[in-house]
Amino acid sequence: MLTGITCKPNEYVDVSRAGFDYVEFPCRSICEMDEDDFIELCKIVDKTGVPVMGMNIYCPPEIIIAGPGYDPNKTRHYARKASERANALGVHVIGIGSPRARTIPEGYDRNLAKTQLIEFIRISANEFVNFDIILALEALAPCFCNFINSLTEVYEIVKEINIPNIKIVADFYNMEHFGEADNDIRMFLDQIYHVHISDDDGSPSLRSYLKSDKYSIHKKRLCQLIESGYKGALTIETDVPFDIIRANDNLSFIKSI
């Protein structure tokens, strides 16, 4: 199983020395870079050689996935830029969580929100398919947003959309907070393309490295994942600054499994 880690673009060189198979950049940050800085980043990645296999943090809050202000034209424009930059970096998969872009107001028509989300995914997929990039929709726990919180919900939506480059990213942190991290994952496996894992440093806004006192819990979950037949990659998803000691400890733990 390939093992990677998320990092900011300015952390890439340091992270590339840590021994991970790949990194994931935040898509939002990549899209916000000016053209000269982005070209320079591509040169650094090419020279360093550690692949940028994926991206997380797909879009900023103003690119509405579902809810008031949803705009198909903004969706298409953003997806076009994101797909072009992802392709330039060699990205294969992009996770779509973006909680603030899909938190809906109390009383908002949830059927309308679902229709908007599905259209958002279809429009985006049409841009990314040009580069053979997978979009992986993510279920987010209620601590992050109030719309599409369970693996069952996201699975049903992906099956309904039924587009080859639309899959699922299963995130153990979200699954744990929703009470489904220890459930049998085999029923969703045909649509799971990518997996994220993390703990936190005190709150959901500080997702961080795996805690050593939870290694036995994570080992059980990862063994179940492998035994279910999953053959994709696993990314440690963090919001905190890169820490070489914690990163190396986590990598050794995962590789030992």
C-alpha positions as a Markdown table, in Angstrom:
| # | Residue | x | y | z |
|---|---|---|---|---|
| 1 | Met | 0.0 | 0.0 | 0.0 |
| 2 | Leu | 1.4 | 3.4 | -1.0 |
| 3 | Thr | 1.5 | 5.8 | 1.9 |
| 4 | Gly | 1.5 | 9.6 | 1.5 |
| 5 | Ile | 1.0 | 12.8 | 3.5 |
| 6 | Thr | -0.7 | 16.1 | 2.9 |
| 7 | Cys | 1.5 | 19.2 | 2.9 |
| 8 | Lys | 1.5 | 22.9 | 1.9 |
| 9 | Pro | 3.5 | 23.7 | -1.2 |
| 10 | Asn | 6.1 | 25.6 | 0.8 |
| 11 | Glu | 6.7 | 22.4 | 2.9 |
| 12 | Tyr | 7.2 | 20.1 | -0.1 |
| 13 | Val | 11.0 | 20.0 | -0.2 |
| 14 | Asp | 11.2 | 19.1 | 3.6 |
| 15 | Val | 8.4 | 16.5 | 3.3 |
| 16 | Ser | 10.0 | 15.0 | 0.2 |
| 17 | Arg | 12.9 | 13.9 | 2.4 |
| 18 | Ala | 10.7 | 12.0 | 4.9 |
| 19 | Gly | 10.3 | 8.8 | 2.9 |
| 20 | Phe | 6.7 | 8.9 | 1.9 |
| 21 | Asp | 5.7 | 7.5 | -1.5 |
| 22 | Tyr | 3.9 | 10.7 | -2.5 |
| 23 | Val | 2.3 | 13.9 | -1.2 |
| 24 | Glu | -1.0 | 15.7 | -1.5 |
| 25 | Phe | -1.3 | 19.4 | -1.9 |
| 26 | Pro | -4.4 | 21.5 | -1.0 |
| 27 | Cys | -6.1 | 22.2 | -4.3 |
| 28 | Arg | -7.4 | 25.5 | -3.1 |
| 29 | Ser | -3.9 | 26.8 | -2.4 |
| 30 | Ile | -2.6 | 25.5 | -5.8 |
| 31 | Cys | -5.4 | 27.4 | -7.6 |
| 32 | Glu | -4.7 | 30.6 | -5.6 |
| 33 | Met | -1.0 | 30.7 | -6.6 |
| 34 | Asp | 0.0 | 33.2 | -9.2 |
| 35 | Glu | 1.3 | 31.7 | -12.5 |
| 36 | Asp | 5.0 | 32.4 | -11.9 |
| 37 | Asp | 4.9 | 30.8 | -8.5 |
| 38 | Phe | 3.0 | 27.8 | -9.8 |
| 39 | Ile | 5.5 | 27.2 | -12.6 |
| 40 | Glu | 8.3 | 27.4 | -10.1 |
| 41 | Leu | 6.6 | 24.8 | -7.9 |
| 42 | Cys | 6.2 | 22.5 | -10.9 |
| 43 | Lys | 9.9 | 22.7 | -11.6 |
| 44 | Ile | 10.7 | 21.9 | -7.9 |
| 45 | Val | 8.4 | 18.9 | -8.0 |
| 46 | Asp | 10.0 | 17.7 | -11.2 |
| 47 | Lys | 13.5 | 18.1 | -9.9 |
| 48 | Thr | 12.8 | 16.5 | -6.4 |
| 49 | Gly | 11.0 | 13.5 | -7.8 |
| 50 | Val | 8.5 | 12.7 | -5.1 |
| 51 | Pro | 5.1 | 12.6 | -6.9 |
| 52 | Val | 2.2 | 14.8 | -6.1 |
| 53 | Met | -0.4 | 12.0 | -6.4 |
| 54 | Gly | -3.4 | 13.8 | -4.9 |
| 55 | Met | -5.0 | 16.9 | -3.7 |
| 56 | Asn | -7.3 | 17.6 | -0.8 |
| 57 | Ile | -9.1 | 20.9 | 0.3 |
| 58 | Tyr | -10.8 | 21.2 | -3.1 |
| 59 | Cys | -12.3 | 24.7 | -3.1 |
| 60 | Pro | -12.8 | 27.8 | -1.1 |
| 61 | Pro | -16.2 | 28.6 | 0.6 |
| 62 | Glu | -17.3 | 30.9 | -2.2 |
| 63 | Ile | -17.3 | 28.1 | -4.8 |
| 64 | Ile | -20.6 | 26.7 | -3.5 |
| 65 | Ile | -21.1 | 23.0 | -3.8 |
| 66 | Ala | -24.6 | 23.0 | -2.4 |
| 67 | Gly | -26.7 | 25.8 | -0.8 |
| 68 | Pro | -27.6 | 29.4 | -1.5 |
| 69 | Gly | -25.4 | 31.0 | -4.1 |
| 70 | Tyr | -24.6 | 27.8 | -6.0 |
| 71 | Asp | -23.4 | 28.9 | -9.5 |
| 72 | Pro | -22.8 | 26.3 | -12.3 |
| 73 | Asn | -20.6 | 28.8 | -14.2 |
| 74 | Lys | -18.3 | 29.4 | -11.2 |
| 75 | Thr | -18.2 | 25.6 | -10.7 |
| 76 | Arg | -17.1 | 25.1 | -14.3 |
| 77 | His | -14.5 | 27.9 | -14.3 |
| 78 | Tyr | -12.9 | 26.7 | -11.0 |
| 79 | Ala | -12.9 | 23.1 | -12.1 |
| 80 | Arg | -11.2 | 24.0 | -15.4 |
| 81 | Lys | -8.3 | 25.9 | -13.6 |
| 82 | Ala | -8.0 | 23.2 | -11.0 |
| 83 | Ser | -7.9 | 20.4 | -13.5 |
| 84 | Glu | -5.2 | 22.1 | -15.6 |
| 85 | Arg | -3.0 | 22.8 | -12.6 |
| 86 | Ala | -3.6 | 19.3 | -11.2 |
| 87 | Asn | -2.6 | 17.8 | -14.5 |
| 88 | Ala | 0.6 | 19.9 | -14.7 |
| 89 | Leu | 1.6 | 18.5 | -11.3 |
| 90 | Gly | 0.8 | 14.9 | -12.3 |
| 91 | Val | -2.1 | 14.5 | -9.9 |
| 92 | His | -4.3 | 11.3 | -10.1 |
| 93 | Val | -7.0 | 11.9 | -7.5 |
| 94 | Ile | -8.6 | 14.9 | -5.8 |
| 95 | Gly | -10.8 | 14.6 | -2.7 |
| 96 | Ile | -13.9 | 16.8 | -2.5 |
| 97 | Gly | -14.8 | 17.5 | 1.1 |
| 98 | Ser | -14.8 | 21.3 | 1.4 |
| 99 | Pro | -17.2 | 21.6 | 4.4 |
| 100 | Arg | -17.7 | 25.3 | 4.3 |
| 101 | Ala | -18.7 | 25.2 | 0.6 |
| 102 | Arg | -21.5 | 22.7 | 1.3 |
| 103 | Thr | -22.9 | 23.6 | 4.7 |
| 104 | Ile | -26.5 | 24.5 | 4.2 |
| 105 | Pro | -28.6 | 26.8 | 6.3 |
| 106 | Glu | -31.3 | 25.5 | 8.6 |
| 107 | Gly | -34.5 | 24.9 | 6.7 |
| 108 | Tyr | -32.8 | 24.8 | 3.3 |
| 109 | Asp | -34.4 | 22.3 | 0.9 |
| 110 | Arg | -32.1 | 19.2 | 1.2 |
| 111 | Asn | -33.4 | 17.7 | -2.0 |
| 112 | Leu | -32.4 | 20.9 | -3.8 |
| 113 | Ala | -29.0 | 20.8 | -2.0 |
| 114 | Lys | -28.6 | 17.2 | -3.3 |
| 115 | Thr | -29.5 | 18.2 | -6.8 |
| 116 | Gln | -27.0 | 21.1 | -6.7 |
| 117 | Leu | -24.2 | 18.8 | -5.3 |
| 118 | Ile | -24.8 | 16.2 | -8.1 |
| 119 | Glu | -24.7 | 18.9 | -10.7 |
| 120 | Phe | -21.5 | 20.3 | -9.2 |
| 121 | Ile | -19.9 | 16.9 | -9.4 |
| 122 | Arg | -21.0 | 16.3 | -12.9 |
| 123 | Ile | -19.8 | 19.7 | -14.2 |
| 124 | Ser | -16.5 | 19.2 | -12.4 |
| 125 | Ala | -16.0 | 15.7 | -13.6 |
| 126 | Asn | -16.5 | 16.9 | -17.2 |
| 127 | Glu | -13.4 | 19.1 | -16.8 |
| 128 | Phe | -11.2 | 16.6 | -15.0 |
| 129 | Val | -12.0 | 13.6 | -17.3 |
| 130 | Asn | -9.9 | 15.4 | -20.0 |
| 131 | Phe | -6.8 | 14.6 | -17.9 |
| 132 | Asp | -7.9 | 11.2 | -16.5 |
| 133 | Ile | -8.1 | 12.6 | -13.0 |
| 134 | Ile | -10.4 | 11.0 | -10.4 |
| 135 | Leu | -12.7 | 13.1 | -8.2 |
| 136 | Ala | -13.4 | 11.4 | -4.9 |
| 137 | Leu | -16.4 | 12.7 | -3.0 |
| 138 | Glu | -16.0 | 12.6 | 0.8 |
| 139 | Ala | -18.5 | 12.1 | 3.6 |
| 140 | Leu | -17.9 | 14.7 | 6.3 |
| 141 | Ala | -18.7 | 14.3 | 10.0 |
| 142 | Pro | -21.2 | 16.7 | 11.6 |
| 143 | Cys | -18.3 | 18.4 | 13.4 |
| 144 | Phe | -17.4 | 19.8 | 9.9 |
| 145 | Cys | -20.7 | 20.3 | 8.1 |
| 146 | Asn | -24.4 | 19.3 | 8.1 |
| 147 | Phe | -24.7 | 17.8 | 4.6 |
| 148 | Ile | -23.7 | 14.3 | 3.4 |
| 149 | Asn | -22.2 | 12.9 | 6.6 |
| 150 | Ser | -22.2 | 9.2 | 6.2 |
| 151 | Leu | -20.4 | 6.7 | 3.9 |
| 152 | Thr | -23.8 | 5.3 | 3.0 |
| 153 | Glu | -25.0 | 8.7 | 1.8 |
| 154 | Val | -21.9 | 9.4 | -0.3 |
| 155 | Tyr | -22.0 | 5.9 | -1.8 |
| 156 | Glu | -25.6 | 6.3 | -2.9 |
| 157 | Ile | -24.8 | 9.7 | -4.6 |
| 158 | Val | -21.7 | 8.3 | -6.4 |
| 159 | Lys | -23.7 | 5.4 | -7.6 |
| 160 | Glu | -26.5 | 7.7 | -8.8 |
| 161 | Ile | -24.0 | 10.0 | -10.7 |
| 162 | Asn | -22.5 | 6.9 | -12.3 |
| 163 | Ile | -19.5 | 8.6 | -14.0 |
| 164 | Pro | -16.3 | 6.6 | -14.2 |
| 165 | Asn | -14.0 | 9.3 | -12.8 |
| 166 | Ile | -16.2 | 9.9 | -9.8 |
| 167 | Lys | -15.4 | 7.8 | -6.8 |
| 168 | Ile | -15.2 | 8.0 | -3.0 |
| 169 | Val | -12.4 | 9.0 | -0.6 |
| 170 | Ala | -13.0 | 7.1 | 2.7 |
| 171 | Asp | -11.7 | 9.2 | 5.6 |
| 172 | Phe | -11.2 | 7.4 | 8.9 |
| 173 | Tyr | -11.3 | 10.6 | 10.9 |
| 174 | Asn | -14.7 | 11.5 | 9.6 |
| 175 | Met | -15.9 | 7.9 | 9.9 |
| 176 | Glu | -14.7 | 7.8 | 13.5 |
| 177 | His | -16.6 | 11.0 | 14.4 |
| 178 | Phe | -19.7 | 9.6 | 12.7 |
| 179 | Gly | -19.4 | 6.3 | 14.5 |
| 180 | Glu | -18.7 | 4.1 | 11.4 |
| 181 | Ala | -14.9 | 3.7 | 11.4 |
| 182 | Asp | -15.1 | 0.1 | 12.6 |
| 183 | Asn | -18.0 | -0.9 | 10.3 |
| 184 | Asp | -17.5 | -3.5 | 7.5 |
| 185 | Ile | -16.3 | -1.4 | 4.5 |
| 186 | Arg | -16.7 | -4.1 | 1.9 |
| 187 | Met | -20.1 | -3.0 | 0.7 |
| 188 | Phe | -18.6 | 0.3 | -0.4 |
| 189 | Leu | -15.4 | -1.0 | -1.7 |
| 190 | Asp | -16.4 | -0.9 | -5.4 |
| 191 | Gln | -16.5 | 2.9 | -5.2 |
| 192 | Ile | -13.7 | 3.7 | -2.7 |
| 193 | Tyr | -10.6 | 4.9 | -4.7 |
| 194 | His | -8.6 | 6.6 | -1.9 |
| 195 | Val | -8.3 | 6.7 | 1.9 |
| 196 | His | -7.4 | 9.4 | 4.4 |
| 197 | Ile | -6.5 | 8.9 | 8.1 |
| 198 | Ser | -5.6 | 11.2 | 11.0 |
| 199 | Asp | -6.1 | 12.1 | 14.6 |
| 200 | Asp | -6.3 | 15.6 | 15.9 |
| 201 | Asp | -4.4 | 17.9 | 18.2 |
| 202 | Gly | -7.4 | 18.9 | 20.3 |
| 203 | Ser | -10.1 | 19.8 | 17.8 |
| 204 | Pro | -11.4 | 18.9 | 14.3 |
| 205 | Ser | -9.7 | 22.1 | 13.0 |
| 206 | Leu | -6.3 | 20.6 | 14.0 |
| 207 | Arg | -6.3 | 17.3 | 12.2 |
| 208 | Ser | -2.9 | 15.9 | 12.8 |
| 209 | Tyr | -0.6 | 12.8 | 13.0 |
| 210 | Leu | -1.8 | 9.5 | 14.3 |
| 211 | Lys | -1.4 | 9.3 | 18.1 |
| 212 | Ser | 0.7 | 6.4 | 19.4 |
| 213 | Asp | -1.8 | 5.6 | 22.1 |
| 214 | Lys | -4.3 | 4.9 | 19.4 |
| 215 | Tyr | -2.0 | 2.8 | 17.2 |
| 216 | Ser | -3.8 | -0.4 | 18.3 |
| 217 | Ile | -7.1 | 1.1 | 17.1 |
| 218 | His | -5.7 | 2.3 | 13.8 |
| 219 | Lys | -3.9 | -1.1 | 13.3 |
| 220 | Lys | -7.2 | -2.9 | 13.6 |
| 221 | Arg | -8.9 | -0.6 | 11.1 |
| 222 | Leu | -6.1 | -0.7 | 8.6 |
| 223 | Cys | -5.9 | -4.5 | 8.8 |
| 224 | Gln | -9.7 | -4.7 | 8.2 |
| 225 | Leu | -9.2 | -2.3 | 5.2 |
| 226 | Ile | -6.5 | -4.4 | 3.7 |
| 227 | Glu | -8.3 | -7.7 | 4.3 |
| 228 | Ser | -11.4 | -6.3 | 2.7 |
| 229 | Gly | -9.4 | -6.1 | -0.6 |
| 230 | Tyr | -8.6 | -2.4 | -0.8 |
| 231 | Lys | -5.5 | -1.9 | -3.0 |
| 232 | Gly | -5.3 | 1.9 | -3.2 |
| 233 | Ala | -3.2 | 4.4 | -1.3 |
| 234 | Leu | -3.4 | 5.8 | 2.2 |
| 235 | Thr | -2.8 | 9.5 | 3.1 |
| 236 | Ile | -2.1 | 11.0 | 6.5 |
| 237 | Glu | -4.2 | 14.2 | 6.3 |
| 238 | Thr | -3.0 | 17.0 | 8.6 |
| 239 | Asp | -3.7 | 20.7 | 9.2 |
| 240 | Val | -0.7 | 21.2 | 11.4 |
| 241 | Pro | 2.8 | 22.2 | 10.3 |
| 242 | Phe | 5.1 | 19.4 | 9.1 |
| 243 | Asp | 6.8 | 17.6 | 11.9 |
| 244 | Ile | 9.6 | 15.2 | 10.7 |
| 245 | Ile | 9.7 | 13.2 | 13.9 |
| 246 | Arg | 5.9 | 12.5 | 14.1 |
| 247 | Ala | 5.8 | 11.9 | 10.3 |
| 248 | Asn | 8.5 | 9.3 | 10.4 |
| 249 | Asp | 7.0 | 7.6 | 13.4 |
| 250 | Asn | 3.6 | 7.4 | 11.7 |
| 251 | Leu | 5.2 | 6.2 | 8.5 |
| 252 | Ser | 7.1 | 3.4 | 10.3 |
| 253 | Phe | 3.9 | 2.3 | 12.0 |
| 254 | Ile | 1.8 | 2.1 | 8.8 |
| 255 | Lys | 4.6 | 0.3 | 6.9 |
| 256 | Ser | 4.8 | -2.2 | 9.7 |
| 257 | Ile | 1.2 | -3.2 | 9.0 |
